[in-house]
Amino acid sequence: MESKPSNSLSSLIDQQVFPGDVVLDLSKMANQTIKLGSGLRQEGDAISVMKAGKLRFAKPNKYWVESSHKRYVPCAGDTVLGIVVDSKADNFLVDIKSPTIAFLPVLAFEGGTRRNIPKFEVGTLLYARVVKANTGMNPELACMDASGKAAEFGPLKDGYMFESSTGLSRMLLNSPTCPLLETLGKKLAFEIAVGLNGRVWVNATSPSIIILVANSIMKSESLSPVQQKIMVDNLLQRVQ
């Protein structure tokens, strides 16, 4: 059975919402579980908005408020691109563009033990997952998924990292596949890692491909899916 937004929320999906708006009353929901992302909070049975933006829905049951801001507010479960700024005995200190520096325990890697602690220089770019994000506390990261596997997490070598708005990052991670990335992927071979904290990393065998992909992404935020495809086609014609 296909997952759909609950009836009471469906009319608000992709609509502008503002702080204080109550978007859902849990007392009116029967046997339904929902997952709250960035910009939403629960107070009793009421789900209310914490920041202005558009209410989004992702299958099977996640809701969040999407805002195009440079500043990133961490949320548990987010994937982020972080830059190592210091290392301590038990943690790496990592900049993820949040109000406070995040910490990555040295054992928060697949099979992590005191005997095989990774060594990262200052400036190392990491693809990580936010494990804890409580108000007034430094966010905690891990370089493994919820099952303890490394998956795609860890250091990102070579390539090019650039910053974007958080809204653009979420657009790139949309499901089904973002039209921009789908169109680029049919013509070019490249690697990409997108952090919900407004950072994107691209790598390819040729610097010209990296530049083309990065430029396409940076120009795409205000474009519709059709406009994104037209832009990519035009860029590809110039380099052929």
N, C-alpha and C positions, 0 to 999 in steps of 0.2 A: 504494500500500500504506500503510495507516494506521500511524503511529508509535506504539509502545507502550513502556512501561518494560521494561528487560531483565528476564529471569526472576528473576535473583538479587536484583534490587532491588524487584520488584513487591510483595512481601510487606511491605516497609518503607515504601512510599509512604503518606503521611498518618499515619504512626506517630511516636510520640515517640522521639527519638534523643538521645544524650548525648555530650559531648566524649570522644574516644578510641575511640568505636565505629567499627569498620571496616564500611562498608556495601557495599563492592564490591572484588573482586579482578580487576584488569584482565587478569591472565594467563589468566583463564578466559573472556575475551571474544574473539570472533573477528570481525574486520572490522566493528567497531562503534565509532563516534565519539560521545563524550559531552561535554557542556559543563557545567563546574562553576560554580555560583553561590555566593552568600554562605553561609558556614558549613561549606564543604567544602574539603579540600585533598588533594593527591596526594603520597604518599611512596612512591617506587618504583612498584610495581603496586597499592598499596593506596590506596583512597579513604576517608579518615577524616573524622570529624565534629569541628568546632572549637568549636561552641557548642550548647547545649541548645535543642531546638525540634522542630518536625515536618518530616520529610523530604518535600519537594514535587517534583513532576515537571511539566514543560510540554513540549508537542510542539514540535519533533520530538525533542530530545535533551538538554534542560536539567534539571539537578537542583540543588536548593539546600535549605538548612535555614531554615525560617521561624520567627522568634521575634518576639514582641510586645514590643519594647523601644522606649524613647524614644530611646536612643542609636543612631546609625546607623554601621555599618561599611561604608565604600565598597567597591564591587566593579566592575571594568571592565565596561562595557556597561549599567550602571544608568542610568535616567533620574531626575533629581533636580530639586527646586525649590531654587534658591539665592538668597541675598540678598547683593548687592554691599556690601562693607564698606570697600573702599578701591580705588584705582586707581593703577597704576604705569606706567612707560613701556611695558613689554612685556606686562603682565598686569593683569587685574582680580582682586582678592582676594574670594573668595566664601565665605559661611558656608553649609555644607550639613549642619550638625548632626553632623559627623564629629569625631573627636578633634583633628584639625588643620584649619586653613583650607585650602580648595581654591584653585587658581589657574586662571584662564581666559585663555589667550593672546589678545592683541588681534587676532590673525590667524585665530583658530579659529572663523571665520564663513564662510558661503558667499561665495566671491569676495573673501575678506578680503585687503586690501593696505594698505600704509602710507598710502595716499591716502584710504582710506575707513574708517578705524578708528572703530568706534562709540563714542559717549560715554554712559556710564551714571552717574547720580548715586548716591551712597551711599543704600542702601535699595531700589534697583531689584530687582524680583523677576524671576529668569530661569529658564526651563525649559531644562535642559542635560543633556548625556550625559557620564558618567564615562568618560574615555579611558584613564587609568592610575590604579591604586590599589595601590601597593606599600607594604609595611610600613615604617614609619619615614620615609616621604616624604609630602609634601603631595599630595593627589589632584589630577589634571589633568582639566579639563573642556573640552568643545567645544560650541558651539551649532550643530552640524550632525550629520547622520547619518554612517554609515561610508562612504557614497559621496560625501561632501562637500556634500550638499544641506542647505538650511536646514530642510526638512521642517516640523515643528511647533515647532522650537526657537527660543529667543530671548526677548526681554522680554515679560512678561505685564502688561498695563495694566488698570487699573480692577479690578473684581471684589473678591473676599474670599479671603484665604489663612488657613488654620488648620492647626494641627499635630495629628498623630495618632500612633499607634504604627506601627512599620514593618510589623507584621503586618496592620494594617488597610489600609495602602497596597497591600500585595501582594494582599489580597483584592479590592480595587477593580480591580486590573489583571489579575485572573484571566481565563483564556480557557477556555471560552466566557465571554461577557459576564457580569459580576457581576449577579446577580438584582436587587439594589438599584438599580443604575444603569439596568438594562434597564426596570424598572418605572417609575422616574422619567422616563426618556427617552420613554416612550409618552404621557405626560401633559403634560410640561413641556419648554420649549425653554431649554437652558442650555449653557454651555461648561464643560469641566472639564479640569484638568491634574493628574495625580497623580505625586508624586515618591516613589520607593522609600525616600527618607530620612525619610518620615513627615511630609510636607507635602502639602496639597491646596489647589488654587485653583479657585474657582467664580465664574462670571460669568453674568449674565442681564440682560434688559431691565428687570426689576423687582427692587427690593431684597427684596421678600417671597419671590420665587422663590429668590433666593440663600440667604436665611435658611432656607427650608424644605429645600433640598437639603443645605446644610451640617449642619443639625440631624439630618436623616435619616442622613447618613453617620456622624456622631459617635455616634449611638445604635445603630448596626448591628453593631458588632464582635462582640458576644456572641450575636448572633441567628442562627438557622438561615435558609437561603434562604426558606423558607415564612414564617417570622416576619418577615423583612425586607419581604416583599411586603405582609403584613397591616399592618405599621407604616406603610408608605408610603400605602396605601389610606386608613388612618385619618387621617393628616396631610392628605391631599388633600381629604378630606371636610370638614375643619374650615375650609379656606380657600375652599371653593367657595360 
